[in-house]
Amino acid sequence: MMESYYWQEQVIPCYHFQELGSTNQTAWTLLEQGYTPPFVVTADRQTAGKGQWGRQWTSGEGGLYLSLLLAPEMSIEQPSHLTITSVFGVTELLCCYQIPVQIKWLNDIFLQGKKLGGVLTETRIRNQQLKAIVIGIGVNWCNLVPEMGITLKDYLDQSKIPNHFKLSSLLEQQSFVSNLPAQLINLTDLKYIVLTGLLWGYSCYAQEGLSNILPRYEARLLRSSHEKG
């Protein structure tokens, strides 16, 4: 199934599947088959989802599993910059919905001390130029999670704070905010918010580098989160 997502003046196709091994791998496969970037791949569930360091990512039905493939013509100092920008964009928007997410270095999103989601960025580089990038993200919505995980729906059901969108200072001049959901209610809302966060974070990096992003990213780091794990 294909849907369309509108980002600024671009129309980005979103290809949805009921089940995949990995949305990241499917994105690379579609690129090899001639699909034109940018595009998005989502799935109801993954059978071979993975996170940083090749760890398995539990990907049962009810979670958000999304990969964004971009083909920019730009040099990248370090691939980790792209992970930072992605986590920055998503956490910034989730906080606008009164969801106090934090970051475990480098790529994990935490809520109330438990893992809510994570980002896995993969690149293809030729002659010091970034030719293609896949930004994959998984976020727990109402899927089964391990003991150290948390789902966003459980948090919202238990929270007594209305999660209506509240504009942050960083977003005041951004035209895309008018298209964001007024409230995060379901998985469709979450998908739109997360995809917007990924694109916004990448756009900030393409225009300004890490200068404005890094302070916000570091402000949300968990204590001792520079320890990999």
C-alpha positions as CSV (number, residue, x, y, z in Angstrom):
1,M,0.0,0.0,0.0
2,M,1.3,3.5,-0.8
3,E,0.4,6.8,0.8
4,S,1.8,10.3,0.3
5,Y,3.5,12.5,2.8
6,Y,3.9,16.2,2.1
7,W,7.0,17.9,3.3
8,Q,7.4,21.5,2.4
9,E,7.2,21.4,-1.4
10,Q,8.0,17.7,-1.8
11,V,5.6,14.8,-2.1
12,I,7.2,11.8,-0.4
13,P,5.8,8.3,-1.1
14,C,5.3,6.0,1.8
15,Y,5.2,2.3,1.1
16,H,3.5,0.2,3.8
17,F,3.8,-3.5,4.3
18,Q,2.1,-5.9,6.8
19,E,5.3,-7.8,7.5
20,L,8.9,-7.3,6.6
21,G,12.3,-8.6,7.7
22,S,13.5,-5.1,8.1
23,T,12.3,-1.7,6.9
24,N,15.9,-0.6,6.5
25,Q,16.8,-3.5,4.3
26,T,13.6,-3.1,2.2
27,A,14.4,0.5,1.6
28,W,17.8,-0.4,0.2
29,T,16.2,-3.1,-1.9
30,L,13.6,-0.6,-3.3
31,L,16.5,1.8,-4.2
32,E,18.3,-1.0,-6.1
33,Q,15.1,-1.7,-7.9
34,G,14.9,1.9,-9.2
35,Y,12.6,3.6,-6.7
36,T,13.4,7.3,-6.6
37,P,14.3,8.9,-3.3
38,P,13.1,10.3,-1.1
39,F,10.7,7.6,0.1
40,V,9.5,5.9,3.3
41,V,9.0,2.3,4.2
42,T,6.8,1.2,7.1
43,A,5.6,-2.1,8.4
44,D,3.1,-3.5,10.9
45,R,5.8,-5.9,12.2
46,Q,9.4,-6.9,11.5
47,T,10.9,-10.4,11.7
48,A,14.5,-9.3,11.6
49,G,14.5,-5.8,13.1
50,K,17.8,-4.6,14.5
51,G,19.3,-1.8,16.5
52,Q,22.7,-0.3,17.1
53,W,25.6,-2.8,17.3
54,G,23.5,-5.4,15.5
55,R,21.2,-6.1,18.4
56,Q,17.8,-7.5,17.8
57,W,14.9,-5.1,18.0
58,T,11.6,-6.6,19.1
59,S,9.2,-5.6,16.4
60,G,5.7,-7.1,17.1
61,E,2.5,-5.6,15.8
62,G,1.4,-2.4,17.4
63,G,4.7,-0.5,17.2
64,L,6.0,2.0,14.7
65,Y,8.6,0.7,12.3
66,L,9.7,3.2,9.8
67,S,12.7,3.9,7.4
68,L,13.3,7.1,5.5
69,L,15.6,6.9,2.5
70,L,17.3,10.1,1.3
71,A,19.8,10.7,-1.5
72,P,21.5,14.0,-0.7
73,E,24.5,15.4,-2.5
74,M,26.5,16.5,0.5
75,S,29.6,15.5,2.4
76,I,29.2,14.0,5.9
77,E,31.9,14.5,8.5
78,Q,30.7,11.6,10.6
79,P,27.8,9.2,10.1
80,S,27.0,9.6,13.7
81,H,25.9,13.2,13.0
82,L,22.9,11.8,11.1
83,T,21.8,9.7,14.0
84,I,22.1,12.7,16.4
85,T,20.0,14.9,14.1
86,S,17.4,12.2,13.7
87,V,17.1,11.6,17.5
88,F,17.1,15.4,18.1
89,G,14.2,16.0,15.6
90,V,12.0,13.2,17.0
91,T,12.6,14.0,20.7
92,E,12.1,17.7,20.2
93,L,8.6,17.1,18.6
94,L,7.6,14.5,21.2
95,C,8.4,16.9,24.0
96,C,6.1,19.4,22.3
97,Y,3.3,16.9,23.1
98,Q,4.3,17.0,26.8
99,I,6.1,13.6,26.6
100,P,9.3,14.0,28.6
101,V,11.6,11.8,26.5
102,Q,15.3,11.6,27.1
103,I,18.2,10.3,25.0
104,K,20.6,7.5,25.8
105,W,23.7,8.1,23.8
106,L,23.9,7.7,20.9
107,N,20.6,6.6,19.4
108,D,18.1,5.4,22.0
109,I,14.9,7.2,23.1
110,F,13.9,6.7,26.8
111,L,10.8,7.5,28.7
112,Q,10.6,7.2,32.5
113,G,13.9,5.4,32.5
114,K,12.8,2.7,30.1
115,K,13.5,2.3,26.4
116,L,10.8,3.7,24.1
117,G,12.5,3.6,20.8
118,G,15.7,3.8,18.8
119,V,17.3,5.0,15.6
120,L,19.5,3.0,13.2
121,T,21.2,5.0,10.4
122,E,22.9,3.4,7.4
123,T,24.8,5.2,4.7
124,R,26.3,4.6,1.3
125,I,29.3,6.8,0.6
126,R,31.3,7.3,-2.6
127,N,34.3,9.6,-3.1
128,Q,33.7,11.2,0.3
129,Q,30.1,12.1,-0.8
130,L,27.0,10.8,0.8
131,K,25.1,9.1,-2.0
132,A,22.2,7.5,0.0
133,I,21.1,7.3,3.6
134,V,18.5,5.2,5.4
135,I,17.3,6.5,8.7
136,G,15.4,3.7,10.5
137,I,13.4,4.2,13.6
138,G,11.3,2.0,15.9
139,V,9.0,3.4,18.6
140,N,6.9,1.4,20.9
141,W,3.2,2.3,20.7
142,C,1.1,-0.6,22.0
143,N,3.2,-3.6,21.1
144,L,4.6,-6.1,23.5
145,V,7.9,-4.9,25.0
146,P,10.5,-6.5,27.3
147,E,10.7,-5.6,31.0
148,M,13.1,-2.7,30.3
149,G,10.8,-1.2,27.6
150,I,7.8,1.1,27.7
151,T,5.0,1.8,25.3
152,L,3.8,5.3,24.5
153,K,0.2,4.3,24.7
154,D,0.6,3.0,28.2
155,Y,2.3,6.2,29.2
156,L,-0.4,8.4,27.7
157,D,-3.2,6.3,29.2
158,Q,-1.7,6.6,32.7
159,S,-0.6,10.2,32.4
160,K,-2.9,12.9,33.7
161,I,-1.3,15.6,31.5
162,P,-3.1,16.4,28.3
163,N,-0.7,15.8,25.4
164,H,-1.8,18.7,23.2
165,F,0.8,20.2,20.9
166,K,2.6,23.1,22.5
167,L,4.9,25.2,20.3
168,S,8.6,25.3,21.3
169,S,10.9,28.3,20.6
170,L,12.8,26.2,18.0
171,L,9.6,25.7,16.0
172,E,8.2,29.2,15.9
173,Q,9.3,29.9,12.4
174,Q,8.7,26.5,11.0
175,S,5.8,26.3,8.5
176,F,5.3,22.5,8.9
177,V,3.9,22.9,12.4
178,S,0.5,23.8,11.1
179,N,0.2,20.3,9.7
180,L,1.1,18.5,12.9
181,P,-1.7,16.7,14.9
182,A,-3.2,18.8,17.6
183,Q,-2.9,15.8,19.9
184,L,-1.1,12.5,19.8
185,I,-3.9,9.9,20.0
186,N,-3.0,7.0,17.8
187,L,-0.3,5.2,15.8
188,T,-1.1,7.3,12.7
189,D,-0.4,10.5,14.6
190,L,2.8,9.0,15.9
191,K,3.9,8.1,12.4
192,Y,3.3,11.6,11.1
193,I,5.1,13.2,14.1
194,V,8.1,10.9,13.9
195,L,8.5,11.3,10.2
196,T,8.3,15.1,10.5
197,G,10.9,15.0,13.2
198,L,13.3,13.0,11.1
199,L,12.9,15.3,8.1
200,W,13.2,18.4,10.2
201,G,16.3,17.2,12.0
202,Y,17.9,16.4,8.7
203,S,16.9,19.7,7.2
204,C,18.5,21.6,10.2
205,Y,21.7,19.6,9.8
206,A,21.8,20.2,6.0
207,Q,21.4,24.0,6.6
208,E,23.4,24.6,9.7
209,G,25.4,21.6,10.7
210,L,25.4,20.5,14.4
211,S,25.8,24.0,15.9
212,N,22.2,24.5,16.9
213,I,21.3,20.8,17.3
214,L,24.0,19.5,19.6
215,P,23.1,21.7,22.7
216,R,19.4,20.5,22.6
217,Y,20.5,16.9,22.0
218,E,23.0,17.0,24.9
219,A,20.4,18.6,27.2
220,R,18.3,15.5,26.9
221,L,21.0,13.0,27.5
222,L,20.5,10.6,30.4
223,R,23.2,10.6,33.0
224,S,26.1,8.2,32.2
225,S,24.5,7.7,28.8
226,H,27.9,8.1,27.0
227,E,28.4,4.6,28.2
228,K,27.6,2.4,25.2
229,G,25.0,-0.2,25.9
